[in-house]
Every structure is written in C-alpha cells, then in structure tokens.
Amino acid sequence: MIVKMKRYSFLVYHRQYTEFLDKVRETGVLHVIEKPEGIAENDALREKMQLAARTKTVINRIEKLIPKGAILKTETKENAGLELLINIENKFSAKESLEQKLQLAERDRERMEVWGKFSHERIQQLRNAGFVLNFFSCNLRKFDQEWEVLYNAFEIDTVGTTRYFVTVTKPGEPVEIDADPVKLSSNTAEQLDVLINDYRAAIENEKSELVNLAVENKLALKEFQAQVIGDIDYSKVLLHTRSEADDKVMLLEGWCPEESENQLNTYLDASGIYYETTIPTEEDKVPVKLKNNKFAKLYEMIGELYDMPNYHELDLTPFFAPFYMLFFGLCLGDAGYGFILVLVAIFARSKVKPSLKPILSLLAWLGGATVILGTISGTFFGYNLLESEIPWLESIKKFMLNPDQLFYTALIIGVVQIMFGMIIKAVGKMRRFGLADSLSTWGWIIAILGCGGTYLFSSYGGIQPEIAKWAYIISGGIGGLLIFVLNDIKRNPLINIGAGLWDTYNMATGLLGDVLSYIRLFALGISGAVMGFVFNDLAIQLSGDIPVVSPIIMIVIMLIGHSINIFMSGLSAFVHPMRLTFVEFYKNSGFEGGGKKYKPFAQYKEEESLF
C-alpha cells in the first residue's frame, strides 16, 4: 500500500529560517521538493560529499579490523572527527606503503637468491682493478660452452630450465651473447632477508595501531559521519529553497505523509509559521512511501530491484508476494533443499546485523514454500518420493504430482496470475480515471474468463450444450462490445473498432507468449530434481564397496554435488520468478513505475535496508 501524502508550502522570514529548518529536521517527516531546474554546482557541497565518502570508506575498513567481541570505546572527543579521520587515513597509507615495499623486497629476494652469497664491495673492487662483470640468464639449451672461453663465463646456478651465469671481461671488450642481461639489486639476499623482516614487523605494528584506533574511535567516526551527512542534507535543503521579496522571505515546499502530519502541524501552529497544504494531483511527482504487513514488507526489496511504483498507481508488492513464494518453491522443487534453507535462515538470523534480518526472514519463507512444493512434486534430496516404498508416505502420495501434472500446473498458475494482473489493471484504471477508461480491460476479463470458464465446465463439468452456447454468446458479446465499441466512449465508434482489432492482435499474441513463459517453473523444478538424482547415482556408483571408506566417499560426493545443485538451482529460483513478476505480471497489471522513494529531511540514521 502507498501512504497518502500532502503537499506543504512554507513562507518563512529569513531570520527565522535556520531555526525553522532545525525544527523541521527534528520532526523528520518532510520530504523536501527539489527545484525542477536542479541545483547549480556548489563547491562547498561537493567537498562535504567527498568528505562523507572518505568517512564511509574508512569506517568500512576499520570495521574489518575490530576483533570479535571487542568492547568499543564510547567516550569521544568533541570536534575531533576530521583530525581523527586524517590520522586513520595516514595510518592506512603508511601500512600500504610498507606493503608495497615488502612486495618489491620479496621480488628482489627471489631474484637475488640464485646468485648466492657475495659482496657488492668485492665486485666494485674487481671493476676498479680493470675487470668488467656482466650478469646473464638464458634457457639451459641456449647456453653455449664457447662463452666460457670467449668471455670467461662462470655458471652460478641453474633453476629448472634457466641457467644463471656471469662473464668477466676487460673494459671495452664487447660481450655478444644471446642471453638476457640481469640487473642486480643493491642488496644481497641476506640483506634483503633482514629488510623483509623489518618491513613485516613494521606492518604488524601499523596493523596493531590501526586495530587500537578502530576499537577506540569507531563510534566517534560514526558520529562524525552523521554530522557530515546531516550537513549535506541541510545544504541541499538550503539550495532547494527559493528566496522571495528581496531575500526577506524564504519559500520551501515538501511532502508529508498524512499519517504524520499532526506531528508537523503541531510545531507549525505553535510557531506561527505560515503554511499551506494541498492534495496531490495526477501531474504531481509525489515521493512514495510503502506500508505493508509483515509478510508483504519482506518482498519490497525485490520490487525495488526493478522500480518503485509511482504515487498514483497501486503498490503491487502484496499482490506478487504470494506468487513469488510459490514460484520459488516450484523452481527449486526439492523438499530437502527447502528444509536446509529454513534451518540456515533461522540459525543465521540471530547472528547477523539488523539490516540483514529481513533477507533471512524472506529466505525462511521461501524455504518453507520449497518444503511444501517439493513434497507435492515428490522430491527429497534428489530422491523420487513417488517411487518410494516407505509405508508412511503412501497416505500423502495422492497429493503428489507427476511431471505431466506439474507441467499443466505451471501453465494454470500462469493463467491465474495473468488474469489476476488484468483485474488489478482494471481496478487501478477505474480508481484513477473512472469506469469509462477501464471498460476495454474489463471486456477482456469478461471474454477470457467467461469463454474459458464455459469451456471448462462444458468439457469437465457436464454443463448442457445449450447453456454453454448462451454462455459463450453472452460473455463474448459483452466482452466484444466493451473491447471494440466502448474502449473509448469519447471517440468515434469506427475508430474504436480499429483500435479494438489492433488490441486484439496484441492481446492474442502477447497472452500466448506470457502463458508459455510459465513453463520455466516446471522446467527448472524438473532439472533441479534430475541433477539431484544424478549426484545421488554418482555417489553410489563411485563409492565402491570398501567397508567404512565407501560410505565416507559417498557422503562427500553427495555433499559436494547437492551443494552445487542448491547454489545453481537456488540462483535460478531467485532470478526466474523475478523475471515472471517484472515482465509478465507487471505488464498485464499495467505497472508504470518511475516513483521516487520517500526520504524525509531528518537526523541521519544508519540505513536499515540493503536497497
């Protein structure tokens, strides 16, 4: 359900404006309307946004360093946020610089190890005495023994297929060797070992200091983050304020939920601020605040992945939620997998932060649906319950569906959801634009349900042919009249007939494709069951017949196989029902979207939602 809004317009004397904004922010219910032309580039606002981004990055980094169960320091220094942020950033920079130096030293160590122990001073003495030393490496097969005679080549080491050697020649004597020259590090391997240990010790020291800073100052950084984001929101409100009467009067507009207007009106009436309220019109772009029951609220995050409904249409969340749960259960289609999802959700829910709890609650619902639908389809960890000979299962086998029945069930569910969507579309049009605008949609509903229902009853219900004939005539006639003649009562009937024919073509081709899309529910459920069966068969075939060892091998194969199947099937069960919802259901229910989420001007609070 979309919460009803009211538009507020305020006229405030410029000297009272700062106090007014502070009070409005305390109430935390007004969504400020942005200027249609937007706001010009503002250096101060940009700097604040960059500071907020830096703060968020540092908080995310230090949260990973805090030991489990650590007690955070609650005392914070006033006005120390920016200084603290810079200090921690510098610590991270110092640590990263040391890590880069360590990587370079380790690479040098690996490169210098093959040359063994030597002294750079001794090499320099040889050069001063008139000897030129050049260091090379080449493939073992390319090493020419003549180099030992021509250039006094001495082998130092051979690692794998690479030979390392040095030549000793006189100054000015050319060294024409088909090998790669090697530049030595300024440090020997032994010196690099010492340097590496020093770097590692320094990095550990920086890590230790960062952990202490994280424990002592995380809450202080959080306070600083709230302050910066609050300043950003405040600056945006100021930039969206219009100055009137030579900057003496400030004009601000916003939206307030009707359920919260008393809270705002109490302050306005007490302060004497002049304001006006209006009801939104069809042309207004009103922010959207959703209000659903506990079950439907879990599915709001799924709807937001596509788009928010606009203020003037129906919120489809409570309508698609039961279908999505049903689709997920059919796609995953294994009672054992569903049972695992429920257990994981219940166990993890008590361990995670509040923002993740709704995700796990949703997972528990989806897992429960999978247990029920998996039982109906007769699959438990890849084992076909319909073929089992377990006595206590005999009483529930009559409720299980074979693959042929599941195929037709998927199509029936598709027809039901599409027709349900069309009814929602008709109701939505009637609610917004009046009955006349919805006549064509009602015509299709009457024609499809009337003719389809008559066919079913005449085929399977024993209805008399004469009654069926009149039922076809009445439902088809009423539906045809609404579709071809009354689809727009303000238009010429001949134009309406042409528009009705075009609508008929689109409806016939569209509905067929939409219904066939629901076959994926059957296909994904069957494929997951087949994969589970294959992994079970592989476990039995490959385990052998060695006592004790065979059961262990079988269990390992089954654990790996079913884990892969749960992941792959679970991913499909999440994505494909979403596709059916956002394409088939949203299209047939007339979803428009384009809504902007309600975000009141209020004191900053850490987000409790992932989306």
Sequence and secondary structure as in RCSB ss.txt:
>XXXX:A:sequence
MIVKMKRYSFLVYHRQYTEFLDKVRETGVLHVIEKPEGIAENDALREKMQLAARTKTVINRIEKLIPKGAILKTE
TKENAGLELLINIENKFSAKESLEQKLQLAERDRERMEVWGKFSHERIQQLRNAGFVLNFFSCNLRKFDQEWEVL
YNAFEIDTVGTTRYFVTVTKPGEPVEIDADPVKLSSNTAEQLDVLINDYRAAIENEKSELVNLAVENKLALKEFQ
AQVIGDIDYSKVLLHTRSEADDKVMLLEGWCPEESENQLNTYLDASGIYYETTIPTEEDKVPVKLKNNKFAKLYE
MIGELYDMPNYHELDLTPFFAPFYMLFFGLCLGDAGYGFILVLVAIFARSKVKPSLKPILSLLAWLGGATVILGT
ISGTFFGYNLLESEIPWLESIKKFMLNPDQLFYTALIIGVVQIMFGMIIKAVGKMRRFGLADSLSTWGWIIAILG
CGGTYLFSSYGGIQPEIAKWAYIISGGIGGLLIFVLNDIKRNPLINIGAGLWDTYNMATGLLGDVLSYIRLFALG
ISGAVMGFVFNDLAIQLSGDIPVVSPIIMIVIMLIGHSINIFMSGLSAFVHPMRLTFVEFYKNSGFEGGGKKYKP
FAQYKEEESLF
>XXXX:A:secstr
 B  EEEEEEEEEGGGHHHHHHHHHHHT  EE   TT     HHHHHHHHHHHHHHHHHHHHHTTS TT      
  TT HHHHHHHHHHHHHHHHHHHHHHHHHHHHHHHHGGG S  HHHHHHHHHTT EEEEEEEEGGG  TTHHHH
S EEEEEEETTEEEEEEEE TT     SSEE    SS HHHHHHHHHHHHHHHHHHHHHHHHHHHHHHHHHHHHH
HHHHHHHHHHHHHHT EEETTTTEEEEEEEEEGGGHHHHHHHHHHHT EEEEE   TT    B B   HHHHTTH
HHHHHH    TTS   HHHHHHHHHHHHHHHH  HHHHHHHHHHHHHHHTTS GGGHHHHHHHHHHHHHHHHHHH
HHTEETTEEGGG   GGGTTTGGG   HHHHHHHHHHHHHHHHHHHHHHHHHHHHHHH GGGGHHHHHHHHHHHH
HHHHHHHHHHS   HHHHHHHHHHHHHHHHIIIIISSSTTS HHHHHHHHHHHHHHHHHHHHHHHHHTHHHHHHH
HHHHHHHHHHHHHHHHHS S TTHHHHHHHHHHHHHHHHHHHHHHHHHHHHHHHIIIIIIHHHTT      B   
S       S  
